[in-house]
C-alpha cells in the first residue's frame, strides 16, 4: 500500500483514489498532485520515492521535480504579460525586437507565430551539444540562422526544444533579463512559488531524480501505445519528429546539474505540483496571498485557438492558443475551455476558467508518453467527476 501524504478537501476524494491507483496499477514511482478551486487549494498530495532509482528516498512535502514541456506553459506567460503591459506587440515581426531573426526567409515571422508553433523552425540543420544548448548564445544564434521548414504562419508543428531559444531570446531582447530571472522576479517571488527555469544551486538537494518506467498493461486503461505513423516518425532519424526532438544531441541527462540549472524555457523547468496549480490559479483569478496575473483580455488570448489540425512534428492533430496547448484528443484537459501544457513523460498543468480549477501533477517516473499520459489522464478524469 502506498503511503499518501497531504490533504484533500471534502468532495475531492476521487482524485486521491486515482492517485493511489496510479501507484498500484500504472507503475508510478514518485509523484505529487495539487488542485486549486477559485484560488483555494483543495488537493495537495504526494507519495512514493523521491529518487526514481532508490526506493529508500521518500518523496517529501518540499520535493521539486523537472517537468519537461510543462515549462512551456509557465514561460508562455512571460510574453503575454509583456503584451499586457504594453511592451510587446504580438502582431509585430520578431525581427522588430530581434533583428538577426530576419535571416533565411523569416522576416515576416510574427511574435504570435513563435507562441503558436507556427514559426517553422522546430528542428535545426545541426543539432546542438548540451554545452551549446545551455550557454545562452548558441541556441538563439542557431534558430535565427535556421531556414524554416515551411513558410512561417502558414502551418504548425510542435517546437519541443527550439521553443526554449525562441521565447527566451525574445524576452531577453525586450526586457534585458533572461527568462529565468524574469519568471523568478515577476511571478515566482510575488506568488511564493517553488518554481524555477534554471534551478538555483541552493535548491539542488530538493529535486527528485527521474527514471524511466514501463507502465503495466491495465484492462480498461487509456491506451498508451502510439499509432503506427507516430511510432515510425519517432523511429526515423530523418523525420521532422525525430529531428525536432533531437535538436540537442546527444539527448541530455535530465539528472545532470548542468541541465537542471539551464534556463531552457521549453523543457527544463523545475517545480512542485502545488506551485504549478497555484501559478495557473493566478492566471485565471486571485489566489490566497497573491494577485491575478492575466487580465481578462490576456486570458482570452492564451486560450483562443491559433493552430489546429495535423501537427508536422507530433503527427497527430493538436490545438494551440498563444503558448498553451488547448483541450483536444491529443491532450485532453478538463473541458473545452481548458488551457495548459503537458510534459513528455507524464507531468501536466492547466487551468479551466469556467470551473475555476487549476491543476498540477509532477512525476519522476518518465513513461513513453508525449501529450496524454495515462496517469495524468486518470487524475483529470477523477477531477472531472468532482466538478
C-alpha positions in Angstrom: 0.0 0.0 0.0 1.3 3.4 -1.0 1.7 5.9 1.9 0.0 9.0 0.5 0.7 12.3 2.4 -1.1 15.6 2.2 -4.7 16.9 2.3 -7.9 16.6 0.3 -10.9 18.8 0.8 -14.3 17.1 1.1 -15.7 16.2 -2.3 -12.3 15.7 -3.9 -11.6 12.2 -2.6 -11.9 10.7 -6.2 -8.6 12.5 -7.0 -6.9 10.8 -4.1 -8.3 7.4 -5.1 -7.0 7.9 -8.7 -3.6 9.0 -7.3 -3.4 5.8 -5.3 -4.3 3.6 -8.3 -1.6 5.2 -10.3 0.9 3.6 -7.9 -0.9 0.3 -7.7 -1.8 -0.1 -11.3 0.1 2.3 -13.6 3.7 2.0 -12.5 4.0 5.3 -10.6 7.3 5.7 -8.7 7.1 9.1 -7.1 4.6 11.9 -7.7 2.6 14.8 -6.4 -0.8 16.3 -7.5 -2.4 19.6 -6.5 -5.6 21.3 -7.3 -6.9 24.9 -6.7 -10.5 25.8 -7.0 -11.4 29.5 -7.1 -8.0 30.4 -5.8 -8.2 28.0 -2.8 -6.1 24.8 -2.5 -8.4 21.7 -2.4 -5.9 18.9 -3.2 -2.3 18.7 -2.2 -0.9 15.1 -2.2 2.5 13.4 -2.6 3.7 9.8 -2.3 6.4 7.4 -3.4 10.1 7.7 -3.9 11.9 11.0 -4.5 14.8 9.2 -6.3 13.5 7.2 -9.2 16.3 4.7 -8.8 16.3 4.5 -5.0 13.2 3.3 -3.1 14.8 4.3 0.2 14.5 8.0 -0.5 10.8 9.1 0.1 9.1 11.9 -1.7 8.9 14.8 0.7 6.5 17.7 1.0 9.0 20.1 -0.5 10.3 17.8 -3.3 10.6 19.5 -6.6 10.8 17.9 -10.0 11.8 18.6 -13.6 8.6 18.9 -15.6 9.8 19.0 -19.2 7.4 20.8 -21.5 5.1 21.8 -18.7 7.7 24.6 -18.6 6.3 26.0 -21.8 3.1 26.9 -20.1 5.0 28.9 -17.5 7.3 30.5 -20.0 4.5 31.5 -22.3 3.0 33.7 -19.6 6.0 36.0 -19.9 5.5 37.4 -23.5 1.7 37.5 -22.8 2.3 39.6 -19.6 4.7 41.8 -21.6 2.0 42.3 -24.1 -0.5 43.1 -21.3 1.9 45.7 -20.0 2.3 47.3 -23.5 5.9 46.2 -24.0 5.4 43.6 -26.7 3.3 43.6 -29.8 2.1 40.1 -30.7 1.5 41.1 -34.3 4.9 42.7 -34.8 7.6 40.8 -36.8 10.0 39.0 -34.4 12.8 41.0 -36.2 11.4 44.2 -34.7 12.9 43.1 -31.4 15.5 40.6 -32.6 17.0 41.8 -35.9 19.1 38.7 -36.5 16.0 36.6 -36.7 15.0 38.1 -40.1 17.6 35.9 -41.8 16.8 32.9 -44.1 13.3 34.0 -45.1 11.9 34.6 -41.6 11.4 38.4 -41.9 7.6 38.0 -41.8 7.6 35.7 -38.8 5.3 37.4 -36.2 5.7 37.1 -32.4 2.4 35.2 -32.3 3.9 32.6 -34.7 6.6 31.8 -32.1 3.9 31.2 -29.4 1.6 29.1 -31.6 4.3 26.8 -33.0 3.9 28.3 -36.5 7.4 29.7 -36.9 8.7 26.8 -39.0 11.8 26.1 -37.0 11.1 23.1 -34.9 14.4 21.4 -35.9 18.0 22.5 -36.6 20.2 21.5 -39.5 22.9 20.9 -37.0 21.8 19.8 -33.5 23.4 21.5 -30.6 25.5 19.8 -27.9 24.3 20.2 -24.3 27.1 22.8 -23.7 25.8 24.9 -26.6 22.2 24.4 -25.7 22.7 26.0 -22.3 25.2 28.7 -23.0 22.6 31.4 -23.8 24.1 32.2 -27.2 24.4 29.2 -29.4 20.7 28.3 -29.3 19.4 31.8 -30.2 22.0 32.1 -33.0 21.1 28.7 -34.4 17.3 29.4 -34.6 18.0 32.9 -36.0 20.1 31.4 -38.9 17.8 28.4 -39.5 15.9 28.2 -42.8 12.3 27.5 -41.9 10.8 24.1 -42.8 7.6 25.9 -44.0 6.6 29.5 -44.6 6.1 30.9 -41.1 2.5 31.4 -40.2 1.1 29.0 -42.8 1.2 25.8 -40.8 2.1 24.5 -37.4 4.4 21.9 -35.9 5.4 21.5 -32.3 8.8 23.1 -31.4 9.9 20.9 -28.5 13.5 22.3 -28.0 13.8 25.3 -30.2 10.9 26.9 -28.2 13.4 27.5 -25.4 15.6 29.7 -27.5 12.8 31.4 -29.5 10.9 32.6 -26.4 13.9 33.0 -24.2 15.8 35.3 -26.6 12.6 37.3 -27.4 12.1 38.0 -23.7 15.8 38.9 -23.3 15.7 41.4 -26.2 12.5 43.0 -24.9 13.4 43.2 -21.2 17.2 42.9 -20.9 16.6 40.0 -18.4 16.9 36.3 -19.0 13.6 34.5 -19.0 14.5 32.5 -15.8 15.3 35.7 -14.0 12.0 37.3 -15.2 10.0 34.4 -14.0 11.7 34.4 -10.6 11.3 38.1 -10.1 7.9 38.8 -11.6 5.9 35.6 -11.0 7.6 33.1 -8.6 8.6 35.6 -5.9 5.3 37.6 -5.7 3.3 34.3 -5.7 5.6 32.4 -3.4 6.2 29.6 -5.9 8.7 26.8 -5.7 9.2 27.1 -9.5 12.3 27.8 -11.5 13.6 27.9 -15.0 17.2 27.4 -14.0 17.4 25.7 -10.6 19.4 27.8 -8.1 22.3 25.8 -6.6 20.8 26.2 -3.1 17.8 24.2 -4.1 19.6 21.2 -5.6 19.0 18.9 -2.6 15.2 19.2 -3.0 15.0 17.8 -6.6 13.8 14.3 -7.3 15.8 12.1 -9.6 14.0 11.0 -12.8 14.0 7.4 -14.1 12.2 5.7 -17.0 9.3 3.4 -16.2 7.4 0.9 -18.2 3.7 1.2 -17.2 2.0 -2.2 -16.9 -1.0 -3.0 -19.1 -4.2 -2.4 -17.2 -7.6 -3.7 -18.6 -9.8 -0.7 -19.4 -7.0 1.8 -19.0 -6.3 4.6 -21.5 -4.3 3.1 -24.4 -0.8 4.4 -24.3 0.6 2.8 -27.4 1.1 5.3 -30.2 -0.4 4.8 -33.7 1.9 3.2 -36.2 2.6 6.5 -38.1 3.6 8.2 -34.8 5.9 5.3 -33.8 7.5 5.4 -37.2 8.0 9.1 -37.1 9.9 8.8 -33.8 12.0 5.9 -35.1 13.1 7.6 -38.4 16.2 9.7 -37.8 15.4 11.8 -40.9 11.8 12.5 -39.9 10.7 16.0 -38.8 9.6 14.5 -35.5 12.9 12.8 -34.7 14.9 15.9 -35.8 12.8 18.3 -33.7 13.2 16.2 -30.5 16.8 15.7 -31.4 17.7 19.4 -31.6 20.0 18.7 -28.6 22.3 15.8 -29.4 23.1 13.6 -27.6 19.9 13.7 -25.6 20.6 15.5 -22.3 20.6 13.7 -19.0 17.9 15.4 -17.1 19.5 14.5 -13.8 22.7 16.4 -14.8 23.1 19.5 -12.6 24.1 21.4 -15.8 20.8 20.7 -17.4 18.8 21.4 -14.3 20.5 24.8 -14.0 19.8 25.7 -17.6 17.3 28.4 -18.5 15.6 26.3 -21.1 12.1 27.7 -21.3 10.7 24.8 -23.3 11.9 21.8 -21.3 13.9 22.3 -18.1 11.5 23.9 -15.6 11.5 22.6 -12.1 8.5 22.9 -9.7 6.3 21.4 -7.1 2.8 20.3 -8.2 1.3 22.8 -5.7 3.3 25.7 -7.3 2.1 24.7 -10.8 -1.5 24.7 -9.6 -1.1 28.0 -7.8 0.5 29.5 -10.9 -2.4 28.5 -13.1 -4.8 29.6 -10.5 -3.2 33.1 -10.6 -3.6 33.2 -14.4 -7.4 32.9 -14.1 -8.1 34.7 -10.8 -6.9 35.8 -7.4 -5.2 33.3 -5.1 -4.7 33.4 -1.4 -1.9 35.9 -0.7 -1.4 36.7 -4.4 -2.8 38.8 -7.2 -4.2 37.7 -10.5 -1.7 37.6 -13.3 -3.8 37.6 -16.6 -6.3 40.4 -17.3 -9.4 39.0 -18.9 -8.3 40.1 -22.4 -4.9 38.3 -21.9 -6.7 35.1 -20.7 -8.7 35.2 -23.9 -5.5 35.4 -26.0 -4.0 32.5 -24.2 -6.8 30.1 -25.0 -8.0 31.3 -28.3 -7.2 28.8 -31.0 -4.2 29.8 -33.2 -3.2 26.4 -34.5 -5.3 23.3 -35.1 -5.2 20.1 -37.2 -2.3 17.9 -38.3 0.9 18.7 -36.4 4.0 18.4 -38.6 6.1 17.3 -35.6 3.8 15.2 -33.4 2.0 13.6 -36.3 -1.4 13.9 -34.6 -4.0 16.6 -34.5 -3.1 19.3 -32.0 -4.6 22.6 -30.9 -2.6 25.6 -29.6 -3.5 29.0 -28.3 -0.7 31.6 -27.7 1.8 29.4 -26.0 -0.7 26.9 -24.5 -2.0 23.6 -25.6 -5.8 23.5 -25.7 -8.2 20.7 -24.9 -8.5 18.1 -27.6 -7.9 14.4 -28.4 -4.1 14.7 -28.3 -4.1 16.3 -24.9 -7.4 16.0 -23.0 -7.8 18.6 -20.3 -10.8 19.2 -18.0 -13.2 20.8 -20.5 -13.2 22.5 -23.9 -12.2 25.8 -22.3 -9.1 24.5 -20.5 -5.6 25.6 -21.4 -2.2 24.4 -20.2 0.6 22.2 -21.2 1.7 18.5 -20.7 5.3 17.4 -20.3 6.7 14.4 -22.2 6.9 11.5 -19.8 3.9 12.4 -17.6 3.7 15.8 -15.9 0.7 18.1 -16.6 -0.5 21.5 -15.6 -3.6 23.5 -16.7 -6.4 25.8 -15.8 -10.1 25.7 -16.5 -11.6 29.2 -16.2 -15.2 28.1 -16.3 -14.9 25.9 -13.3 -12.2 27.9 -11.5 -10.0 24.8 -11.5 -6.2 24.9 -11.7 -4.3 21.6 -11.7 -0.6 20.5 -11.3 0.8 17.0 -11.5 4.5 16.1 -11.4 6.2 12.7 -11.5 9.7 11.2 -11.6 8.6 8.1 -13.4 9.2 9.1 -17.1 6.9 7.0 -19.3 6.8 6.7 -23.1 4.1 9.4 -23.4 4.1 12.8 -25.0 0.8 14.6 -24.6 -1.6 12.2 -22.8 0.0 10.2 -20.1 -2.4 7.6 -18.6 -1.5 8.6 -15.0 -2.2 12.3 -15.6 -5.4 11.4 -17.5 -6.7 9.2 -14.7 -6.3 12.2 -12.3 -8.0 14.5 -14.8 -11.0 12.1 -15.2 -11.3 11.8 -11.4 -11.2 15.6 -11.1 -13.8 16.0 -13.8 -16.2 13.8 -11.6 -15.9 16.4 -8.8 -16.8 19.5 -10.9 
